Amino acid sequence: MGITYADIALESIFPKRRLEVKALVDSGSVFLTVPQHIAVQLGFDTEEAGTREIILADGSRKAVPMIGPLRVHFADRYCDLSALVLGDEPLLGAVPMEMMDLVLHPSSQTLTVNPDSPYVPVALAK
């Protein structure tokens, strides 16, 4: 097992800007995160963005900007959500993966659409 990366596209809705990026895939994380420079390239002013208090892996708390709306694209799927501005590389967490019905394969270090629903994403709503 190792580290998995995926090619995704990030698109800001207002203003309409799109970036192709390589994101770290982490099913143990919850949110989509983007570094400051990507937030700026997408047209966001992080000084004006709302903030979200988060708890980091070491247990410390930190207030970070939250930007959105963003549209995240992977393969032929997409989802709309907000992102935390944090770290030095994009990170694709469990929420966007669930929203797009994606499956992480740690042994082959790949991310794919769910083979049980190859044409339309399916969400568990119970």
N, CA, C and O atoms as a MOPAC input file, in Angstrom:
PM7 MOZYME 1SCF
protein

 N      0.83800 1    -1.17100 1     0.00000 1
 C      0.00000 1     0.00000 1     0.00000 1
 C      0.88300 1     1.23400 1     0.00000 1
 O      2.02900 1     1.20300 1     0.44900 1
 N      0.32700 1     2.31300 1    -0.51000 1
 C      1.09100 1     3.54800 1    -0.58100 1
 C      0.17700 1     4.73400 1    -0.69400 1
 O     -1.00200 1     4.67200 1    -0.34500 1
 N      0.73200 1     5.80800 1    -1.18300 1
 C      0.00000 1     7.05700 1    -1.32600 1
 C     -0.66900 1     7.08600 1    -2.69400 1
 O     -0.06400 1     6.72500 1    -3.70300 1
 N     -1.92600 1     7.52200 1    -2.71300 1
 C     -2.69300 1     7.58800 1    -3.95600 1
 C     -2.94800 1     9.03400 1    -4.33400 1
 O     -3.34800 1     9.84900 1    -3.50300 1
 N     -2.71000 1     9.33900 1    -5.60400 1
 C     -3.03000 1    10.64500 1    -6.17600 1
 C     -4.00300 1    10.44800 1    -7.31900 1
 O     -4.01900 1     9.40100 1    -7.96700 1
 N     -4.81800 1    11.46900 1    -7.56200 1
 C     -5.76900 1    11.42600 1    -8.67500 1
 C     -5.77400 1    12.77200 1    -9.38100 1
 O     -5.62700 1    13.81800 1    -8.75000 1
 N     -5.94600 1    12.73300 1   -10.69200 1
 C     -6.09700 1    13.95500 1   -11.47500 1
 C     -7.55400 1    14.38300 1   -11.40300 1
 O     -8.45300 1    13.65200 1   -11.81700 1
 N     -7.77300 1    15.58300 1   -10.86900 1
 C     -9.12200 1    16.12700 1   -10.74800 1
 C     -9.12800 1    17.53200 1   -11.34500 1
 O     -8.07500 1    18.13300 1   -11.56100 1
 N    -10.31200 1    18.03900 1   -11.60300 1
 C    -10.45900 1    19.43300 1   -12.01400 1
 C    -11.26700 1    20.14300 1   -10.94600 1
 O    -12.24700 1    19.61000 1   -10.42600 1
 N    -10.83800 1    21.35000 1   -10.62900 1
 C    -11.54700 1    22.20200 1    -9.67700 1
 C    -12.08700 1    23.38900 1   -10.45200 1
 O    -11.36000 1    24.03000 1   -11.21100 1
 N    -13.35300 1    23.67600 1   -10.25900 1
 C    -13.98900 1    24.76200 1   -10.99300 1
 C    -14.73300 1    25.66500 1   -10.01400 1
 O    -15.61700 1    25.21700 1    -9.28300 1
 N    -14.36000 1    26.94400 1   -10.01300 1
 C    -15.11800 1    27.89200 1    -9.19500 1
 C    -16.35400 1    28.29000 1    -9.98100 1
 O    -16.28900 1    28.49700 1   -11.19300 1
 N    -17.46200 1    28.39400 1    -9.30200 1
 C    -18.72900 1    28.70800 1    -9.95600 1
 C    -18.82200 1    30.20800 1   -10.24100 1
 O    -19.25500 1    30.60700 1   -11.32200 1
 N    -18.41500 1    31.04800 1    -9.26500 1
 C    -18.42700 1    32.51400 1    -9.41400 1
 C    -17.09700 1    33.05400 1    -8.91900 1
 O    -16.89700 1    33.03900 1    -7.70400 1
 N    -16.18600 1    33.52200 1    -9.72500 1
 C    -16.21900 1    33.56500 1   -11.18100 1
 C    -15.88500 1    32.19000 1   -11.75200 1
 O    -15.30000 1    31.35500 1   -11.06300 1
 N    -16.24600 1    31.96400 1   -12.97100 1
 C    -16.05300 1    30.65800 1   -13.60500 1
 C    -14.57700 1    30.49600 1   -13.99100 1
 O    -14.11700 1    31.05800 1   -14.98500 1
 N    -13.85300 1    29.72100 1   -13.18800 1
 C    -12.44700 1    29.40200 1   -13.47000 1
 C    -12.23700 1    27.92400 1   -13.19400 1
 O    -12.85300 1    27.35700 1   -12.29200 1
 N    -11.36100 1    27.30300 1   -13.97900 1
 C    -11.13400 1    25.85900 1   -13.85500 1
 C     -9.64300 1    25.56800 1   -13.84200 1
 O     -8.87800 1    26.14200 1   -14.61700 1
 N     -9.23700 1    24.66100 1   -12.94400 1
 C     -7.84700 1    24.22200 1   -12.84000 1
 C     -7.79500 1    22.70300 1   -12.81600 1
 O     -8.59500 1    22.05200 1   -12.14500 1
 N     -6.85200 1    22.15300 1   -13.54900 1
 C     -6.56700 1    20.71800 1   -13.47400 1
 C     -5.45500 1    20.55600 1   -12.43300 1
 O     -4.42100 1    21.21700 1   -12.52400 1
 N     -5.66400 1    19.67900 1   -11.44600 1
 C     -4.68000 1    19.48600 1   -10.38100 1
 C     -4.52700 1    18.00100 1   -10.06100 1
 O     -5.38700 1    17.18300 1   -10.38800 1
 N     -3.42800 1    17.68500 1    -9.42500 1
 C     -3.20500 1    16.34000 1    -8.89400 1
 C     -3.47600 1    16.42500 1    -7.39900 1
 O     -2.84500 1    17.21300 1    -6.69400 1
 N     -4.41200 1    15.61600 1    -6.91500 1
 C     -4.81600 1    15.67600 1    -5.50900 1
 C     -4.44700 1    14.39000 1    -4.77800 1
 O     -4.56500 1    13.29300 1    -5.32400 1
 N     -4.00500 1    14.54400 1    -3.55400 1
 C     -3.80200 1    13.41100 1    -2.66500 1
 C     -5.17500 1    12.86000 1    -2.30300 1
 O     -6.06500 1    13.61700 1    -1.91600 1
 N     -5.35000 1    11.56400 1    -2.42600 1
 C     -6.62300 1    10.92100 1    -2.10000 1
 C     -6.48700 1    10.31300 1    -0.70500 1
 O     -5.60000 1     9.49700 1    -0.45300 1
 N     -7.38500 1    10.72500 1     0.19600 1
 C     -7.29100 1    10.27300 1     1.58500 1
 C     -8.68400 1     9.99000 1     2.12700 1
 O     -9.41400 1    10.91300 1     2.48900 1
 N     -9.05100 1     8.71500 1     2.18300 1
 C    -10.37200 1     8.33500 1     2.68000 1
 C    -10.49700 1     8.54300 1     4.19500 1
 O    -11.60200 1     8.48600 1     4.73500 1
 N     -9.38300 1     8.78100 1     4.87600 1
 C     -9.41700 1     9.06100 1     6.30600 1
 C     -9.65800 1    10.52800 1     6.61700 1
 O     -9.89400 1    10.89200 1     7.76900 1
 N     -9.60000 1    11.36900 1     5.59300 1
 C     -9.92700 1    12.78900 1     5.74800 1
 C    -11.36000 1    13.00100 1     5.29900 1
 O    -11.90900 1    12.19100 1     4.55200 1
 N    -11.95900 1    14.07500 1     5.74600 1
 C    -13.36800 1    14.31500 1     5.45500 1
 C    -13.55300 1    15.21500 1     4.24200 1
 O    -14.28200 1    14.86200 1     3.31500 1
 N    -12.90300 1    16.37200 1     4.24000 1
 C    -13.18900 1    17.43100 1     3.27800 1
 C    -12.27300 1    17.42000 1     2.06500 1
 O    -11.30600 1    16.66100 1     1.98900 1
 N    -12.61100 1    18.28500 1     1.12300 1
 C    -11.70400 1    18.69700 1     0.06200 1
 C    -10.90200 1    19.84800 1     0.63500 1
 O    -11.48200 1    20.77000 1     1.20900 1
 N     -9.58000 1    19.81900 1     0.49600 1
 C     -8.75800 1    20.95000 1     0.90000 1
 C     -7.92000 1    21.39300 1    -0.28100 1
 O     -7.52200 1    20.58600 1    -1.12100 1
 N     -7.65800 1    22.69700 1    -0.33200 1
 C     -6.80300 1    23.25800 1    -1.37300 1
 C     -5.83300 1    24.23300 1    -0.71800 1
 O     -6.18300 1    24.89000 1     0.26200 1
 N     -4.61800 1    24.33200 1    -1.24900 1
 C     -3.68900 1    25.32600 1    -0.70400 1
 C     -4.09500 1    26.73700 1    -1.11500 1
 O     -4.89000 1    26.93000 1    -2.03500 1
 N     -3.53800 1    27.70400 1    -0.42300 1
 C     -3.83900 1    29.11700 1    -0.64400 1
 C     -3.67800 1    29.51600 1    -2.10900 1
 O     -4.54800 1    30.19300 1    -2.65800 1
 N     -2.57800 1    29.10800 1    -2.75300 1
 C     -2.33000 1    29.56400 1    -4.12400 1
 C     -3.38800 1    29.05600 1    -5.10600 1
 O     -3.68800 1    29.73300 1    -6.09000 1
 N     -3.94400 1    27.89600 1    -4.85700 1
 C     -5.00800 1    27.38500 1    -5.73400 1
 C     -6.30400 1    28.14500 1    -5.48600 1
 O     -7.02800 1    28.45400 1    -6.43200 1
 N     -6.60600 1    28.44900 1    -4.22700 1
 C     -7.79600 1    29.24700 1    -3.92300 1
 C     -7.74300 1    30.58400 1    -4.65500 1
 O     -8.74900 1    31.02900 1    -5.20800 1
 N     -6.58600 1    31.22000 1    -4.66000 1
 C     -6.41500 1    32.50300 1    -5.34100 1
 C     -6.56900 1    32.34000 1    -6.85200 1
 O     -7.22900 1    33.15700 1    -7.49500 1
 N     -5.96700 1    31.29100 1    -7.42900 1
 C     -6.08700 1    31.04800 1    -8.86500 1
 C     -7.54000 1    30.80100 1    -9.27800 1
 O     -7.92600 1    31.11000 1   -10.40600 1
 N     -8.33800 1    30.25200 1    -8.37700 1
 C     -9.75300 1    30.01700 1    -8.67000 1
 C    -10.60100 1    31.27800 1    -8.47500 1
 O    -11.80700 1    31.25900 1    -8.72200 1
 N     -9.97500 1    32.37000 1    -8.03200 1
 C    -10.67700 1    33.63500 1    -7.91900 1
 C    -11.22300 1    33.96400 1    -6.54700 1
 O    -12.02900 1    34.88600 1    -6.41600 1
 N    -10.80900 1    33.23900 1    -5.52000 1
 C    -11.31300 1    33.48200 1    -4.17500 1
 C    -10.37600 1    34.40200 1    -3.39500 1
 O     -9.15500 1    34.31400 1    -3.52400 1
 N    -10.95300 1    35.27400 1    -2.59500 1
 C    -10.21200 1    36.11000 1    -1.66000 1
 C    -10.37600 1    35.46300 1    -0.29200 1
 O    -11.43600 1    35.57000 1     0.32500 1
 N     -9.34300 1    34.79900 1     0.18000 1
 C     -9.46600 1    34.04300 1     1.43100 1
 C     -9.59500 1    34.95600 1     2.65100 1
 O     -9.98000 1    34.50200 1     3.72800 1
 N     -9.27200 1    36.24700 1     2.48500 1
 C     -9.47700 1    37.20000 1     3.57900 1
 C    -10.96500 1    37.47400 1     3.77400 1
 O    -11.39900 1    37.79900 1     4.88000 1
 N    -11.75000 1    37.34200 1     2.69800 1
 C    -13.19200 1    37.59300 1     2.77200 1
 C    -14.00100 1    36.31200 1     2.97000 1
 O    -15.20700 1    36.37400 1     3.20900 1
 N    -13.35800 1    35.17000 1     2.87400 1
 C    -14.05900 1    33.88500 1     2.99600 1
 C    -14.47000 1    33.64200 1     4.44200 1
 O    -13.86900 1    34.18000 1     5.37200 1
 N    -15.49300 1    32.83300 1     4.61300 1
 C    -15.86100 1    32.39200 1     5.95300 1
 C    -14.78800 1    31.47300 1     6.49500 1
 O    -13.92600 1    31.01300 1     5.74600 1
 N    -14.83000 1    31.20400 1     7.78100 1
 C    -13.84200 1    30.30700 1     8.38000 1
 C    -14.53000 1    29.10800 1     9.00100 1
 O    -15.72000 1    29.13400 1     9.31300 1
 N    -13.76000 1    28.07900 1     9.16600 1
 C    -14.22400 1    26.84600 1     9.80300 1
 C    -13.15600 1    26.42100 1    10.79100 1
 O    -11.97300 1    26.39600 1    10.45200 1
 N    -13.55500 1    26.08900 1    12.00200 1
 C    -12.59000 1    25.57500 1    12.96700 1
 C    -12.43900 1    24.08200 1    12.73400 1
 O    -13.42300 1    23.34700 1    12.65600 1
 N    -11.19800 1    23.64800 1    12.62600 1
 C    -10.92700 1    22.23200 1    12.37300 1
 C    -10.02500 1    21.68300 1    13.47600 1
 O     -9.33300 1    22.43100 1    14.16700 1
 N    -10.04900 1    20.38400 1    13.62100 1
 C     -9.14400 1    19.69400 1    14.54300 1
 C     -8.17500 1    18.90000 1    13.69100 1
 O     -8.58700 1    18.06200 1    12.89000 1
 N     -6.88800 1    19.16200 1    13.86200 1
 C     -5.84200 1    18.49900 1    13.08800 1
 C     -5.49800 1    17.14400 1    13.70300 1
 O     -5.94500 1    16.81900 1    14.80300 1
 N     -4.70500 1    16.36600 1    12.98600 1
 C     -4.35300 1    15.01600 1    13.42700 1
 C     -3.67900 1    15.00500 1    14.78700 1
 O     -3.80700 1    14.03200 1    15.53100 1
 N     -2.96200 1    16.07300 1    15.12600 1
 C     -2.29500 1    16.12500 1    16.42800 1
 C     -3.20500 1    16.60500 1    17.55700 1
 O     -2.76100 1    16.76200 1    18.69400 1
 N     -4.50000 1    16.84200 1    17.23400 1
 C     -5.47000 1    17.26600 1    18.23200 1
 C     -5.58100 1    18.77200 1    18.38800 1
 O     -6.46100 1    19.25500 1    19.10100 1
 N     -4.70700 1    19.52000 1    17.73600 1
 C     -4.78000 1    20.98300 1    17.84700 1
 C     -5.92600 1    21.52100 1    16.99000 1
 O     -6.34900 1    20.89100 1    16.02000 1
 N     -6.41300 1    22.70000 1    17.37300 1
 C     -7.51100 1    23.35000 1    16.64600 1
 C     -6.95800 1    24.53000 1    15.87000 1
 O     -6.00400 1    25.18700 1    16.28600 1
 N     -7.59400 1    24.77900 1    14.71800 1
 C     -7.14100 1    25.87000 1    13.86200 1
 C     -8.33600 1    26.39000 1    13.07400 1
 O     -9.15500 1    25.60500 1    12.59500 1
 N     -8.43800 1    27.70500 1    12.93700 1
 C     -9.47000 1    28.30800 1    12.09700 1
 C     -8.87400 1    28.50600 1    10.70500 1
 O     -7.81900 1    29.12200 1    10.55700 1
 N     -9.55800 1    27.97800 1     9.68300 1
 C     -9.06600 1    28.08500 1     8.31100 1
 C    -10.17400 1    28.63000 1     7.41500 1
 O    -11.35500 1    28.44400 1     7.70800 1
 N     -9.80200 1    29.30400 1     6.32000 1
 C    -10.82600 1    29.77600 1     5.38700 1
 C    -11.54000 1    28.61000 1     4.71400 1
 O    -10.95400 1    27.55400 1     4.47500 1
 N    -12.82300 1    28.82600 1     4.41200 1
 C    -13.60900 1    27.85500 1     3.65600 1
 C    -14.15700 1    28.58900 1     2.43200 1
 O    -14.84600 1    29.60100 1     2.55900 1
 N    -13.84000 1    28.06700 1     1.24400 1
 C    -14.24200 1    28.71500 1     0.00100 1
 C    -15.27500 1    27.87400 1    -0.74100 1
 O    -15.36000 1    26.66100 1    -0.55500 1
 N    -16.04300 1    28.53000 1    -1.56800 1
 C    -17.01400 1    27.81300 1    -2.37900 1
 C    -18.02300 1    28.78000 1    -2.95400 1
 O    -17.99900 1    29.96500 1    -2.61900 1
 N    -18.89100 1    28.31500 1    -3.79300 1
 C    -19.02000 1    26.92200 1    -4.20700 1
 C    -17.96800 1    26.53100 1    -5.23900 1
 O    -17.53000 1    27.34200 1    -6.05600 1
 N    -17.58000 1    25.25800 1    -5.17200 1
 C    -16.65300 1    24.64900 1    -6.11700 1
 C    -17.31600 1    23.43800 1    -6.75100 1
 O    -18.12600 1    22.75700 1    -6.12200 1
 N    -16.97000 1    23.18100 1    -7.98800 1
 C    -17.37100 1    21.93800 1    -8.63700 1
 C    -16.10300 1    21.11600 1    -8.82400 1
 O    -15.12400 1    21.59800 1    -9.39400 1
 N    -16.12100 1    19.88300 1    -8.34600 1
 C    -14.98800 1    18.97100 1    -8.45200 1
 C    -15.32600 1    17.92700 1    -9.50700 1
 O    -16.39200 1    17.31200 1    -9.46600 1
 N    -14.41500 1    17.73200 1   -10.44700 1
 C    -14.61000 1    16.75700 1   -11.51900 1
 C    -13.59100 1    15.63100 1   -11.39100 1
 O    -12.40800 1    15.87300 1   -11.15300 1
 N    -14.06600 1    14.39900 1   -11.55300 1
 C    -13.19200 1    13.23100 1   -11.66700 1
 C    -13.83800 1    12.28700 1   -12.66200 1
 O    -15.02000 1    11.96500 1   -12.53900 1
 N    -13.07200 1    11.84100 1   -13.64900 1
 C    -13.59900 1    10.99200 1   -14.72500 1
 C    -14.82300 1    11.69100 1   -15.31000 1
 O    -14.73300 1    12.85400 1   -15.70200 1
 N    -15.95000 1    11.01200 1   -15.37600 1
 C    -17.16300 1    11.63300 1   -15.92100 1
 C    -18.12300 1    12.06300 1   -14.81500 1
 O    -19.32400 1    12.20200 1   -15.04600 1
 N    -17.59100 1    12.27000 1   -13.62100 1
 C    -18.42400 1    12.60800 1   -12.46000 1
 C    -18.03900 1    13.96700 1   -11.90900 1
 O    -16.93400 1    14.46300 1   -12.13100 1
 N    -18.98300 1    14.56000 1   -11.18000 1
 C    -18.68200 1    15.81900 1   -10.50100 1
 C    -19.55700 1    15.94800 1    -9.26200 1
 O    -20.57000 1    15.26400 1    -9.11500 1
 N    -19.13600 1    16.84600 1    -8.37500 1
 C    -19.94200 1    17.21900 1    -7.20900 1
 C    -19.68800 1    18.68400 1    -6.89200 1
 O    -18.64700 1    19.23800 1    -7.24700 1
 N    -20.63900 1    19.29600 1    -6.22900 1
 C    -20.53100 1    20.69400 1    -5.82400 1
 C    -20.38800 1    20.75600 1    -4.30900 1
 O    -21.15600 1    20.13000 1    -3.57800 1
 N    -19.40400 1    21.51200 1    -3.84600 1
 C    -19.15900 1    21.61600 1    -2.41200 1
 C    -18.27000 1    22.79800 1    -2.10100 1
 O    -17.91600 1    23.57200 1    -2.99100 1
 N    -17.91000 1    22.93700 1    -0.83500 1
 C    -16.95100 1    23.94000 1    -0.38200 1
 C    -15.63800 1    23.23600 1    -0.06400 1
 O    -15.59400 1    22.01500 1     0.08600 1
 N    -14.57000 1    24.02400 1     0.03600 1
 C    -13.25600 1    23.45900 1     0.33800 1
 C    -12.59300 1    24.26100 1     1.44800 1
 O    -12.78300 1    25.47300 1     1.55200 1
 N    -11.82500 1    23.58400 1     2.26100 1
 C    -10.99600 1    24.24100 1     3.26000 1
 C     -9.70900 1    24.70000 1     2.59100 1
 O     -9.17500 1    23.99700 1     1.73300 1
 N     -9.20800 1    25.86000 1     2.96900 1
 C     -7.92300 1    26.34200 1     2.45500 1
 C     -6.87800 1    25.96300 1     3.48800 1
 O     -6.80200 1    26.54600 1     4.57000 1
 N     -6.06700 1    24.96200 1     3.12200 1
 C     -5.17300 1    24.34100 1     4.09600 1
 C     -4.11700 1    23.52600 1     3.36600 1
 O     -4.40800 1    22.91800 1     2.33600 1
 N     -2.91900 1    23.50600 1     3.87700 1
 C     -1.89000 1    22.61400 1     3.38300 1
 C     -1.15200 1    23.11700 1     2.15800 1
 O     -1.31800 1    24.25900 1     1.72800 1
 N     -0.32000 1    22.22000 1     1.60100 1
 C      0.51300 1    22.59500 1     0.46800 1
 C      0.16400 1    21.84100 1    -0.81700 1
 O      0.83000 1    22.00900 1    -1.83800 1
 N     -0.88200 1    21.00700 1    -0.76300 1
 C     -1.34400 1    20.31600 1    -1.95900 1
 C     -2.84100 1    20.02100 1    -1.80700 1
 O     -3.34100 1    19.91100 1    -0.68700 1
 N     -3.55700 1    19.89400 1    -2.93200 1
 C     -4.97800 1    19.54100 1    -2.84100 1
 C     -5.14900 1    18.15900 1    -2.21600 1
 O     -4.33100 1    17.26400 1    -2.43000 1
 N     -6.22100 1    17.99700 1    -1.44300 1
 C     -6.52900 1    16.72000 1    -0.80700 1
 C     -7.99700 1    16.41200 1    -1.03900 1
 O     -8.86500 1    17.23100 1    -0.73700 1
 N     -8.26900 1    15.24700 1    -1.56900 1
 C     -9.62800 1    14.77900 1    -1.83800 1
 C    -10.02300 1    13.82300 1    -0.72200 1
 O     -9.51400 1    12.70600 1    -0.64100 1
 N    -10.93600 1    14.27000 1     0.14000 1
 C    -11.35900 1    13.47600 1     1.28600 1
 C    -12.58600 1    12.62900 1     0.99900 1
 O    -13.01900 1    12.51000 1    -0.14700 1
 N    -13.13800 1    12.04700 1     2.04500 1
 C    -14.23800 1    11.08900 1     1.92000 1
 C    -15.53000 1    11.70000 1     1.39500 1
 O    -16.24800 1    11.04600 1     0.63900 1
 N    -15.84400 1    12.94000 1     1.77600 1
 C    -17.11700 1    13.53600 1     1.34900 1
 C    -17.20100 1    13.66300 1    -0.17100 1
 O    -18.16600 1    13.16900 1    -0.75500 1
 N    -16.23500 1    14.30100 1    -0.84200 1
 C    -16.35100 1    14.35900 1    -2.30400 1
 C    -16.28500 1    12.98100 1    -2.96800 1
 O    -16.92400 1    12.76000 1    -3.99700 1
 N    -15.51700 1    12.05400 1    -2.38700 1
 C    -15.48000 1    10.70500 1    -2.96500 1
 C    -16.84100 1    10.03500 1    -2.86900 1
 O    -17.27600 1     9.38700 1    -3.82100 1
 N    -17.52200 1    10.17700 1    -1.73300 1
 C    -18.86100 1     9.60300 1    -1.57600 1
 C    -19.86100 1    10.28100 1    -2.50100 1
 O    -20.71200 1     9.62100 1    -3.09600 1
 N    -19.75400 1    11.62200 1    -2.62300 1
 C    -20.68800 1    12.34900 1    -3.46600 1
 C    -20.58200 1    11.93500 1    -4.93500 1
 O    -21.57300 1    11.95900 1    -5.66500 1
 N    -19.36900 1    11.55400 1    -5.36600 1
 C    -19.17000 1    11.12400 1    -6.75800 1
 C    -19.21400 1     9.61000 1    -6.91700 1
 O    -19.06200 1     9.10000 1    -8.02700 1
 N    -19.42200 1     8.88600 1    -5.82100 1
 C    -19.48700 1     7.41900 1    -5.82800 1
 C    -18.20000 1     6.82700 1    -6.40200 1
 O    -18.21600 1     6.07800 1    -7.38000 1
 N    -17.07800 1     7.19000 1    -5.75700 1
 C    -15.76100 1     6.72200 1    -6.17900 1
 C    -15.24300 1     5.66300 1    -5.21100 1
 O    -15.64700 1     5.60700 1    -4.04900 1
 N    -14.34800 1     4.83600 1    -5.71100 1
 C    -13.77600 1     3.75600 1    -4.90400 1
 C    -12.26000 1     3.89200 1    -4.91100 1
 O    -11.63600 1     3.98100 1    -5.96800 1
 N    -11.67600 1     3.90800 1    -3.71700 1
 C    -10.23400 1     3.96000 1    -3.54800 1
 C     -9.70500 1     2.53100 1    -3.45400 1
 O    -10.21700 1     1.71800 1    -2.68500 1
 N     -8.68100 1     2.23800 1    -4.24000 1
 C     -8.03600 1     0.91700 1    -4.24000 1
 C     -6.60100 1     1.08800 1    -3.72500 1
 O     -5.68800 1     1.32200 1    -4.51700 1
 N     -6.39500 1     0.97300 1    -2.41500 1
 C     -5.06100 1     1.22500 1    -1.85500 1
 C     -3.97700 1     0.30700 1    -2.40700 1
 O     -2.84200 1     0.74600 1    -2.59200 1
 N     -4.29400 1    -0.94400 1    -2.67100 1
 C     -3.25000 1    -1.87100 1    -3.12500 1
 C     -2.70100 1    -1.49600 1    -4.50200 1
 O     -1.51800 1    -1.70600 1    -4.77100 1
 N     -3.54100 1    -0.94500 1    -5.37300 1
 C     -3.07500 1    -0.53200 1    -6.70600 1
 C     -2.86200 1     0.98300 1    -6.78800 1
 O     -2.47500 1     1.50100 1    -7.83600 1
 N     -3.11300 1     1.68200 1    -5.69300 1
 C     -2.95300 1     3.13000 1    -5.60200 1
 C     -3.74200 1     3.84600 1    -6.70500 1
 O     -3.21500 1     4.71600 1    -7.39900 1
 N     -5.02200 1     3.45800 1    -6.85200 1
 C     -5.87400 1     4.08300 1    -7.86800 1
 C     -7.20700 1     4.48700 1    -7.26900 1
 O     -7.64100 1     3.96600 1    -6.24100 1
 N     -7.83900 1     5.42900 1    -7.94100 1
 C     -9.18300 1     5.88100 1    -7.61600 1
 C    -10.01400 1     5.67500 1    -8.87000 1
 O     -9.61600 1     6.09500 1    -9.95700 1
 N    -11.17600 1     5.02500 1    -8.72600 1
 C    -12.02500 1     4.74700 1    -9.88300 1
 C    -13.48400 1     5.03100 1    -9.54100 1
 O    -13.85200 1     5.17300 1    -8.37500 1
 N    -14.30900 1     5.11100 1   -10.59600 1
 C    -15.74700 1     5.16800 1   -10.35400 1
 C    -16.16300 1     3.80100 1    -9.81800 1
 O    -15.51800 1     2.79200 1   -10.10200 1
 N    -17.23000 1     3.77700 1    -9.05100 1
 C    -17.72600 1     2.53800 1    -8.47300 1
 C    -18.15500 1     1.59400 1    -9.59600 1
 O    -19.03400 1     1.94800 1   -10.38200 1
 N    -17.56100 1     0.40400 1    -9.69500 1
 C    -17.93200 1    -0.51800 1   -10.77200 1
 C    -19.37400 1    -1.02100 1   -10.67400 1
 O    -19.93100 1    -1.50200 1   -11.66100 1
 N    -19.98100 1    -0.91300 1    -9.48400 1
 C    -21.37800 1    -1.30900 1    -9.33000 1
 C    -22.34000 1    -0.25500 1    -9.88100 1
 O    -23.52500 1    -0.52700 1   -10.07000 1
 N    -21.82500 1     0.94500 1   -10.13800 1
 C    -22.64200 1     2.01900 1   -10.72600 1
 C    -21.77500 1     2.80300 1   -11.71400 1
 O    -21.42400 1     3.95600 1   -11.46200 1
 N    -21.43300 1     2.16900 1   -12.83900 1
 C    -20.46900 1     2.78200 1   -13.76000 1
 C    -20.99000 1     3.97600 1   -14.54500 1
 O    -20.19300 1     4.76200 1   -15.05800 1
 N    -22.29900 1     4.13500 1   -14.65300 1
 C    -22.83500 1     5.18900 1   -15.50400 1
 C    -23.38600 1     6.38600 1   -14.74100 1
 O    -23.27200 1     7.52300 1   -15.19900 1
 N    -23.97900 1     6.13700 1   -13.58900 1
 C    -24.58900 1     7.19400 1   -12.79000 1
 C    -24.13800 1     6.99300 1   -11.34200 1
 O    -24.23700 1     5.88200 1   -10.82100 1
 N    -23.63800 1     8.06100 1   -10.67200 1
 C    -23.27300 1     7.90800 1    -9.27200 1
 C    -24.47800 1     7.56600 1    -8.40100 1
 O    -25.56600 1     8.11100 1    -8.59000 1
 N    -24.28000 1     6.67600 1    -7.46400 1
 C    -25.33500 1     6.26900 1    -6.54700 1
 C    -24.92600 1     6.71100 1    -5.14900 1
 O    -23.76300 1     6.58900 1    -4.76600 1
 N    -25.89100 1     7.22600 1    -4.38800 1
 C    -25.61500 1     7.65300 1    -3.02300 1
 C    -26.50900 1     6.90500 1    -2.06600 1
 O    -27.68900 1     6.69200 1    -2.34400 1
 N    -25.95900 1     6.51100 1    -0.95300 1
 C    -26.73300 1     5.87000 1     0.09900 1
 C    -27.44400 1     6.96300 1     0.89300 1
 O    -26.79100 1     7.84700 1     1.44600 1
 N    -28.76200 1     6.91100 1     0.95300 1
 C    -29.54400 1     7.96100 1     1.62700 1
 C    -30.39900 1     7.37300 1     2.73100 1
 O    -31.57400 1     7.71700 1     2.86100 1
 N    -29.82200 1     6.49500 1     3.51900 1
 C    -30.58200 1     5.92000 1     4.62700 1
 C    -29.74600 1     5.87900 1     5.86600 1
 O    -30.21300 1     5.42700 1     6.91100 1

